[in-house]
Amino acid sequence: MCKIIKSEFNMDTCCVEIRFADNKMLSIDCEAVEDVYDIGVFERSELDWLIYNNPLEYAYHVLNGSVRTYLKGNHEHRLMD
């Protein structure tokens, strides 16, 4: 796989977009992911935190099928300034 050079959440499309060094782009539809996993309000807020603060880790969990594992873990998030 090619090196990732940029990862960010696009509010206009509600997608996490990842750009690779070879100029290819991967776009993950966050709403579709939430629908597939049929998650509740608490889980949705956990994923939202991840989307805004660490979109690369979000993409990792989605692509590896480890979203449920992430949601079952204990997470300590820093408060945003």
Rosetta silent file (secondary structure, phi, psi, omega in degrees, C-alpha in Angstrom):
SEQUENCE: MCKIIKSEFNMDTCCVEIRFADNKMLSIDCEAVEDVYDIGVFERSELDWLIYNNPLEYAYHVLNGSVRTYLKGNHEHRLMD
SCORE:     score description
SCORE:     0.000 S_00000001
   1 L     0.000  148.745 -177.939    0.000    0.000    0.000 S_00000001
   2 L   -79.842  157.867 -179.061    1.158    3.529   -0.728 S_00000001
   3 L   -68.286  136.700  177.296    2.078    6.054    1.962 S_00000001
   4 E   -83.490  129.739 -179.993   -0.762    8.173    3.364 S_00000001
   5 E  -109.522  -18.303 -178.450   -0.020   11.876    3.112 S_00000001
   6 E  -157.137  140.748  177.120   -3.282   13.421    4.328 S_00000001
   7 E  -143.798  127.479  179.577   -6.374   12.384    6.253 S_00000001
   8 E  -156.989  161.016  176.628   -9.298   14.637    7.141 S_00000001
   9 E   -93.246  129.403  178.422  -13.038   14.786    7.665 S_00000001
  10 E  -101.693  108.749 -178.295  -14.983   16.600    4.942 S_00000001
  11 L   -64.735  -30.916 -177.654  -18.098   18.164    6.490 S_00000001
  12 L   -66.120  -35.913 -177.691  -19.667   18.844    3.114 S_00000001
  13 L  -106.646   -7.496 -176.328  -19.780   15.173    2.144 S_00000001
  14 L    58.053   43.767 -178.699  -19.753   13.637    5.658 S_00000001
  15 E  -130.271  146.179  169.083  -16.798   11.501    4.597 S_00000001
  16 E   -89.105  123.709 -176.974  -13.341   10.801    5.944 S_00000001
  17 E  -111.303  131.540  179.857  -10.996   11.359    3.024 S_00000001
  18 E  -120.688  128.185  178.297   -7.536    9.834    2.826 S_00000001
  19 E  -111.056  132.237 -178.875   -5.019   10.914    0.195 S_00000001
  20 E   -99.215  163.667 -177.930   -2.094    8.673   -0.717 S_00000001
  21 L   -60.866  -27.099  179.842    1.333    9.636   -2.053 S_00000001
  22 L   -87.723   17.132  178.697    0.401    8.354   -5.528 S_00000001
  23 L    69.578    9.742  172.422   -2.505   10.896   -5.618 S_00000001
  24 L   -79.928  153.032 -178.272   -5.175    8.229   -5.129 S_00000001
  25 E  -131.376  142.228  175.832   -7.932    9.063   -2.690 S_00000001
  26 E  -118.197  131.790 -179.509  -10.154    6.948   -0.485 S_00000001
  27 E  -122.391  123.930 -179.420  -13.429    8.364    0.812 S_00000001
  28 E  -108.571  118.728  178.679  -15.340    6.670    3.657 S_00000001
  29 E   -75.609  107.619 -174.635  -19.006    7.623    4.029 S_00000001
  30 H   -65.927  -36.813  178.500  -19.397    8.023    7.801 S_00000001
  31 H   -65.557  -38.461  178.200  -23.213    7.865    7.755 S_00000001
  32 H   -65.036  -38.821  178.211  -23.117    4.573    5.861 S_00000001
  33 H   -62.770  -44.601  178.978  -20.698    3.139    8.438 S_00000001
  34 H   -62.471  -37.317  178.410  -23.042    4.148   11.259 S_00000001
  35 H   -67.511  -39.652 -179.236  -25.958    2.511    9.454 S_00000001
  36 H   -63.739  -42.824 -176.647  -24.050   -0.735    8.906 S_00000001
  37 H   -85.857   -8.053  177.000  -23.097   -1.052   12.574 S_00000001
  38 L    47.516   61.959 -174.509  -26.534    0.068   13.844 S_00000001
  39 L   -97.322  159.615  179.812  -25.039    1.994   16.735 S_00000001
  40 L   -90.073 -172.634 -176.261  -26.687    4.003   19.491 S_00000001
  41 H   -64.627  -43.868 -179.320  -26.245    7.598   20.591 S_00000001
  42 H   -63.131  -46.958  179.990  -23.259    6.927   22.885 S_00000001
  43 H   -63.509  -37.133  178.898  -21.416    4.917   20.241 S_00000001
  44 H   -62.971  -39.790  179.071  -22.186    7.562   17.636 S_00000001
  45 H   -67.971  -34.809  175.916  -20.624   10.234   19.844 S_00000001
  46 H   -63.505  -44.330  178.567  -17.517    8.053   20.285 S_00000001
  47 H   -67.553  -37.411  177.862  -17.185    7.695   16.520 S_00000001
  48 H   -61.205  -42.221  178.262  -17.840   11.407   16.022 S_00000001
  49 H   -59.213  -45.125 -178.448  -14.981   12.221   18.401 S_00000001
  50 H   -64.771  -41.625  179.677  -12.711    9.914   16.439 S_00000001
  51 H   -59.580  -46.192 -176.430  -13.820   11.355   13.080 S_00000001
  52 H   -77.279  -33.536 -172.596  -13.058   14.938   14.114 S_00000001
  53 H  -101.644  -25.010  179.994   -9.910   14.313   16.153 S_00000001
  54 L  -151.135   70.454 -176.531   -8.226   11.330   14.510 S_00000001
  55 H   -62.323  -26.009  178.369   -9.729   10.555   11.084 S_00000001
  56 H   -68.136  -41.356  176.963   -6.819    8.268   10.203 S_00000001
  57 H   -66.762  -37.821  175.938   -7.570    5.983   13.164 S_00000001
  58 H   -58.073  -48.644  179.612  -11.255    6.041   12.217 S_00000001
  59 H   -60.767  -40.399  178.212  -10.359    4.894    8.701 S_00000001
  60 H   -57.696  -48.098 -178.175   -8.114    2.171   10.154 S_00000001
  61 H   -66.688  -39.131  179.391  -10.959    0.741   12.252 S_00000001
  62 H   -65.810  -47.343 -176.703  -13.463    0.904    9.398 S_00000001
  63 H   -69.717  -28.033  179.516  -11.153   -0.740    6.875 S_00000001
  64 H   -94.602    0.204  179.482  -10.050   -3.456    9.306 S_00000001
  65 L    68.954   26.942 -176.973  -13.574   -4.172   10.549 S_00000001
  66 L  -108.894   25.496  179.698  -12.631   -3.293   14.116 S_00000001
  67 H   -62.637  -45.730  178.998  -15.246   -0.597   14.768 S_00000001
  68 H   -60.342  -41.594  178.979  -17.063   -2.773   17.344 S_00000001
  69 H   -61.965  -43.042  177.954  -13.760   -3.508   19.110 S_00000001
  70 H   -61.434  -44.379 -176.879  -13.007    0.214   19.275 S_00000001
  71 H   -68.037  -25.286  179.146  -16.465    0.980   20.648 S_00000001
  72 H   -80.657  -17.553 -177.461  -16.109   -1.659   23.389 S_00000001
  73 L   -77.307  163.911  174.110  -12.824   -0.171   24.651 S_00000001
  74 L   -87.549  132.099 -177.334  -12.410    2.493   27.291 S_00000001
  75 L  -124.536  130.310  174.056  -11.553    5.847   25.796 S_00000001
  76 L  -112.773  109.267 -178.362  -10.198    8.875   27.585 S_00000001
  77 L  -101.498  143.437  174.271  -10.541   11.906   25.371 S_00000001
  78 L   -77.700  145.988  176.588   -9.004   15.257   26.019 S_00000001
  79 L   -72.293  143.065  178.541  -11.407   18.158   26.159 S_00000001
  80 L   -79.860  139.146  179.401  -11.254   20.470   23.200 S_00000001
  81 L   -74.682    0.000    0.000  -10.093   24.036   23.953 S_00000001
